[in-house]
Structure formats: C-alpha cells, structure tokens
Amino acid sequence: MSLRLGRHWRRIGVKVHDHACKASYSSIVEDKGRIKTKYDAVIVGAGHNGLVAAAYLSKRGLDVGVFERRHLIGGAAVTEELVPGYKFSRASYVLSLLRPIIIKELNLEKHGLKVYKREVGAFTPILEDGELPRSLCLFPDDERNIMEISKFSKSDAQKFPLYEKYIVDMANAVDPLLDNPSPIVKEGIMKALRTSAPLLKAVKGLDVADFYEFVTSPITKTLDRWFETDVLKATLATDGVIGAMMSPRTPGSSYVLLHHMLGEVNGAKGSWGFVEGGMGSVSSAIAKSAVENRASIFVDQSVSHVTSSSDKLFGITLENGTQIEAKAVLSNATPEVTFNKIFQNFSGGLPAEYLDQISSIDYTSPVTKINVAVNRIPRFRALGNDLSDIPNALKGTIHLNCENVECVHDAYVEAELGRFSKRPMIEMCIPSTVDPTLAPEGHHVLSLFTQYTPYYLNGNEEWTSRDKDEYRDAVFRSIEDYAPGFTDSVVGYDMLTPMDLEKTFGLTGGNIFHGSISLDQLFLSRPTSFMASQRTPVPGLYLCGSGSHPGGGVMGSCGRLAALAVMEDRKKLAL
Ligand SMILES: Cc1cc2nc3c(=O)[nH]c(=O)nc-3n(C[C@H](O)[C@H](O)[C@H](O)COP(=O)(O)OP(=O)(O)OC[C@H]3O[C@@H](n4cnc5c(N)ncnc54)[C@H](O)[C@@H]3O)c2cc1C
C-alpha cells in the first residue's frame, strides 16, 4: 500500500502551540518577578507529584515555592496544543491511579477535575482478509463480556468474570501500600512488621504463595492458565508490558499488569477514564488546590543545584543564579537527575552505597508517544457494520498489532536487538470521542502510545530524522492496515522517542515511571534498598516524584507521602 507520508506533515507537525494551555494556567502561576528569597519548603519541578506535595504542605500552613523548568506545569500530566485548535495529553493520556484520598483531601473535583469513565475498556481489531474482519471488545460489565468472548471461546467467556475478580483481589492486597510509606526493613524486621499493619490486614485471607507466584510471573504464564483465545490473551497482556522494556514472557510482567489495575474511576476498581480538557486538567486542579493556601508556582525556572555547607542544606539555586533559602527541599525530578545533576556539587557528600544504588536504577524505556490531529474519525474495517458517527468501540483503548502474544513478543525482540519494531504494539486512544473540548467539531485527537523503540538505535546511534520518519511510517502503515484512509485524515502530529521524552519532560532514559516498575525497583527498594523512603540520607532533602515509593503513573502518592514525611520531621527541621 502506498502512503502519502513525509514533507507535508513534517512542516506542520511538530510546531508546539501551547499558548492557549498556558493562558489557562496563568491565573494559578505566579509572576516571575515575585519569587521570594526564602520559603519554608521548595519543590523542584511542578509535575503532578510536586504539585500534590505543595498542596499538602501549604494546607498545613507552610510557605511553599514550586519551581518548574518548563514553560507550563504538570510534567508528564499535561495538555498541549501541539497543532493549532487541537489539544493533546502530550504524555500520559488516561487516568485511574490517582488516589481517592488525594482527590478528596485536596478537593480536586471542586477545582475542576472531571473524569469520563470509559464505557468500553478495549477494542482489538484482528488483521484478516474478508468482508468483515473479527475484533474483540471488552466492557465494564460481565454480561457483555461473556457475549463478546463467546464469539471466540465459550470456556474463556465463562472464566473471564472470575479472572477479573482474581485480579481485583490481587490489587486489593497491594492497595494499602499505596497510601503508606514503604516498610523500613533496615530498621529491623519487627519494626517493619509493626508499621505494616494495614498491609497485613489487606493480605489476610489471601493465598500468599499464589500472590507471590502471580507478581513474579510472566504475564503469559498467568494468562495461559486462564484462557485459550489468542486475541484475548494479547489484549490483556498489553497491560503487563505497557511502558516497560519487557516481553509478555518476561518474569514480573504480571506485576506490571497489576500496577495498571490498582486504580479506579468513580469507585469502579481497575477502570480508566479520560480527563476533561486532557491530563493537564489533573495538574491544574492540584495546582489550584495548592495556591488556594500559600503555595506559589513559578514556570520557566530551572533549578541548577542545591546550596549547602558540608553538613547542611540551605536551599536551591536557579539557573539564572537566584538563590532561595528553604528548610526542606523536595525533588520531583528523577532520582538520577536529583542526585547526579542537582546534587552533584553537594558539599556534604552522600553515602557511597546510596549513590551506587541510585546510579544503577534501570531507566530503560520502549516508548515512543505520537499525538496525531485528524480531520475525521478513523474507519476500522472490523467495524464496517457499525454506521454510527463515533462507534462505541472507539471510546476506549484500541489495541493494534495485538492479534496474539507472539506479535507483541516479536516487537520486543526487535528493540532488544537495537532496532525499532516494524510492527509495533500500538495503544490508540481518541479522547475527543467523549470530550469535545479537545478538537474542532468533527475532528479528533489521537494518542498513540507505541512500543518497542530503543533509546539508541543499534546500541549507540541517536535517532536521525530519517529514522523518525521511518518509524512514523511503520506506525501509520499499521493503522492504515486496520483503518484504510487514516493517513489521508492526518492534519499534523508530534512524535517523542525515548530520548525526546527525556529532553522534553526530564524523564531519565525516557522511562515513563521515573525508573522501571520491575519488582527489584519497587516497595522495599524504591528508590534504593539502602533507603526505601521519600527521605534521603541528606536531612531536609526529600524525593517527591515517581522514582520514590510507590512508583509511576498519575497517582499522586509519592507527593503526598513526601509531604507527610516533611510534616513528621517538622520539629527536626525547625519548621
Ligand atoms: C508517554 C507517556 C504516557 C504515559 N501514560 C500514562 C497514563 O496514561 N496514565 C498514567 O497514570 N500514567 C502515565 N504515564 C506515567 C505518568 O505520566 C508519570 O509517571 C507521572 O506523570 C510522573 O509524575 P511526577 O510528578 O512524578 O513527575 P513528572 O511528571 O516527570 O514531573 C517532574 C517535573 O520536574 C521538572 N524538573 C525536572 N528537573 C527540574 C529542574 N532541575 N528544575 C525545575 N524543574 C525540574 C520536570 O520538568 C517535570 O515537570 C505516562 C508517561 C509518559 C511519558
């Protein structure tokens, strides 16, 4: 099939027009001229976690300054008008993980957070010949799922509700860990057990051996035990590898799936939703809650380093030389950026073992995010008999190149060999199907979360613009195979490889979680087993980003736990 790819799009695609979004934040972002020389606490970075920390600290009466290097707040939870008239959730695109306690305590609904729960969870069209290729849809209710899966296997259809309950039980066992600090095993196992009371309560009644086997298993092992239908297993397996440089056959991929089932939308466990106005609206609601008290947020203010004596932290210095005093410094940057850049010149020094462990965190990322503006809804061959303007199947996550687990595994193997996948795994979402504020009438914004793409090609080569064009062509060609005419509908696009994600958002290695969410980098060892805490070996320095417990996703816990740690240390910090 020949595609009209190239020059036309390149010219219009990547210019970022974010003025409209910036304007919507202007009422909550302070004027640069008003930066004070002293705050109780300063926060490096205005990602959603930094903003959550600011909101909690200011709510408790602290004078808080937040300093963000980009021109807008939100970090990877952001809305940008990448093509004039089209607003994109440029990085993260769906919400589920944000902790209910944070939504409640920060009054986020009052501050404008509105989530559209998705009525269709997944739609996986199958690439096959014939008038009407088959497809699989997964819904939030048992009745429709049983009917749908029966098209492939009666046995799988009957087992599916039981499988869903099994996953929810597993997720419930982890749930209390998300709102509580990681148990500090270093201080003795008995103390750790005492502080783990909520966790112990949650695992009561759980088959712990089964739980252990589940979280450490490849997702293929789990799914093969339950089901026989290839497309069902592949669709479910995507959650086991999303954002992770893992094959569905990699041990621990079952935990990655669980991580994506830990959240809820409006009380429905494991559901995901679209945020009205895009993911930037989550950040803007949190920011509004923060400034309602005494937090001030400044954009275009990169923090260069901390100011310190040999045993004391005084505050931070901005790139422009401005020095700001603070008794507590909270870093929303990744552990790598925090300790190997901002803290590079820390005169007090850090324990070598801690630094060693920080430097060995795995930030590998397979993700290239492509955001596309189109002038009409894609027409999928598999939906040929659905004549509605916007078929319901397109209101959830659309899985492409997901006919079977082998497709996903093969895509992974190519990236391990240093190449981008020729048939990448694509998760397409079209939030404008439920949120008309994002695109002109009849037009749409498409979020393409694609993998697998290595940070360097062939081991050490930076992506050239030709490589990027080739990858875009591979992705668009795949979509064209399922939805002919797609390429003609493209108005503009923006593409971020792992290196671009790093440059744009400060995500080390392009890793979307601030460090892989593999079991060796979670709970008792996030960010390090030396100190699995929001606290760090430096009194007064805290980590409040996703690199700390309980890890990545738009969850807010890392920010909340960091703020609670500061409040606990208030006396020690003389705050
Ligand atoms: C492509 C992509 C898709 C994703 N999809 C989803 C999804 O759909 N749902 C979901 O829940 N999660 C998703 N995630 C993961 C999620 O977005 C992140 O884990 C989360 O947003 C990280 O939040 P954070 O506040 O910890 O850090 P960040 O959002 O990374 O914020 C850190 C902030 O610190 C700033 N900063 C860094 N250094 C400095 C400095 N020296 N001075 C000043 N500021 C600095 C950065 O600019 C940034 O704004 C996705 C991520 C990506 C990249």
The ligand as a Tripos MOL2 file, in Angstrom:
@<TRIPOS>MOLECULE
LIG
   53    58     1     0     0
SMALL
NO_CHARGES

@<TRIPOS>ATOM
      1 C1          4.2390    8.9650   27.0900 C.3       1 LIG1
      2 C2          3.7240    8.7120   28.4960 C.ar      1 LIG1
      3 C3          2.4790    8.1370   28.6740 C.ar      1 LIG1
      4 C4          2.0100    7.8780   29.9610 C.ar      1 LIG1
      5 N1          0.7310    7.4340   30.1210 N.ar      1 LIG1
      6 C5          0.2020    7.3830   31.3560 C.ar      1 LIG1
      7 C6         -1.1970    7.2300   31.5290 C.ar      1 LIG1
      8 O1         -1.9660    7.2110   30.5630 O.2       1 LIG1
      9 N2         -1.6750    7.1850   32.7980 N.ar      1 LIG1
     10 C7         -0.8500    7.2700   33.8960 C.ar      1 LIG1
     11 O2         -1.3430    7.1910   35.0320 O.2       1 LIG1
     12 N3          0.4750    7.4590   33.7560 N.ar      1 LIG1
     13 C8          1.0110    7.5550   32.5220 C.ar      1 LIG1
     14 N4          2.3280    7.8510   32.3510 N.ar      1 LIG1
     15 C9          3.1930    7.9490   33.5390 C.3       1 LIG1
     16 C10         2.9700    9.2320   34.3010 C.3       1 LIG1
     17 O3          2.6820   10.2800   33.4260 O.3       1 LIG1
     18 C11         4.2010    9.6130   35.1160 C.3       1 LIG1
     19 O4          4.6510    8.5130   35.8740 O.3       1 LIG1
     20 C12         3.8730   10.7490   36.0740 C.3       1 LIG1
     21 O5          3.1850   11.7890   35.3950 O.3       1 LIG1
     22 C13         5.1250   11.3050   36.6950 C.3       1 LIG1
     23 O6          4.7540   12.3510   37.5610 O.3       1 LIG1
     24 P1          5.7780   13.0620   38.5280 P.3       1 LIG1
     25 O7          5.1070   14.2390   39.1040 O.co2     1 LIG1
     26 O8          6.3570   12.0830   39.4710 O.co2     1 LIG1
     27 O9          6.9840   13.5080   37.5820 O.3       1 LIG1
     28 P2          6.9890   14.3690   36.2520 P.3       1 LIG1
     29 O10         5.6550   14.4460   35.6630 O.co2     1 LIG1
     30 O11         8.0830   13.7960   35.4310 O.co2     1 LIG1
     31 O12         7.3820   15.8040   36.7430 O.3       1 LIG1
     32 C14         8.6920   16.1580   37.1150 C.3       1 LIG1
     33 C15         8.8280   17.6510   36.8400 C.3       1 LIG1
     34 O13        10.0890   18.0990   37.3340 O.3       1 LIG1
     35 C16        10.5770   19.0550   36.4120 C.3       1 LIG1
     36 N5         12.0190   19.1930   36.6290 N.ar      1 LIG1
     37 C17        12.9850   18.2540   36.4490 C.ar      1 LIG1
     38 N6         14.2030   18.7850   36.7290 N.ar      1 LIG1
     39 C18        13.9960   20.0710   37.1030 C.ar      1 LIG1
     40 C19        14.8680   21.1320   37.4990 C.ar      1 LIG1
     41 N7         16.2000   20.9650   37.5680 N.pl3     1 LIG1
     42 N8         14.3220   22.3310   37.8030 N.ar      1 LIG1
     43 C20        12.9710   22.5280   37.7490 C.ar      1 LIG1
     44 N9         12.1180   21.5500   37.3520 N.ar      1 LIG1
     45 C21        12.6200   20.3470   37.0470 C.ar      1 LIG1
     46 C22        10.2140   18.4540   35.0670 C.3       1 LIG1
     47 O14        10.2440   19.4030   34.0250 O.3       1 LIG1
     48 C23         8.8140   17.9490   35.3470 C.3       1 LIG1
     49 O15         7.8350   18.9150   35.0940 O.3       1 LIG1
     50 C24         2.8170    8.1720   31.0870 C.ar      1 LIG1
     51 C25         4.0460    8.7950   30.9060 C.ar      1 LIG1
     52 C26         4.5000    9.0750   29.6210 C.ar      1 LIG1
     53 C27         5.8260    9.7570   29.4340 C.3       1 LIG1
@<TRIPOS>BOND
     1     1     2 1
     2     2     3 ar
     3     2    52 ar
     4     3     4 ar
     5     4     5 ar
     6     4    50 ar
     7     5     6 ar
     8     6     7 ar
     9     6    13 1
    10     7     8 2
    11     7     9 ar
    12     9    10 ar
    13    10    11 2
    14    10    12 ar
    15    12    13 ar
    16    13    14 ar
    17    14    15 1
    18    14    50 ar
    19    15    16 1
    20    16    17 1
    21    16    18 1
    22    18    19 1
    23    18    20 1
    24    20    21 1
    25    20    22 1
    26    22    23 1
    27    23    24 1
    28    24    25 2
    29    24    26 1
    30    24    27 1
    31    27    28 1
    32    28    29 2
    33    28    30 1
    34    28    31 1
    35    31    32 1
    36    32    33 1
    37    33    34 1
    38    33    48 1
    39    34    35 1
    40    35    36 1
    41    35    46 1
    42    36    37 ar
    43    36    45 ar
    44    37    38 ar
    45    38    39 ar
    46    39    40 ar
    47    39    45 ar
    48    40    41 1
    49    40    42 ar
    50    42    43 ar
    51    43    44 ar
    52    44    45 ar
    53    46    47 1
    54    46    48 1
    55    48    49 1
    56    50    51 ar
    57    51    52 ar
    58    52    53 1
@<TRIPOS>SUBSTRUCTURE
     1 LIG1         1 GROUP 0 **** ****
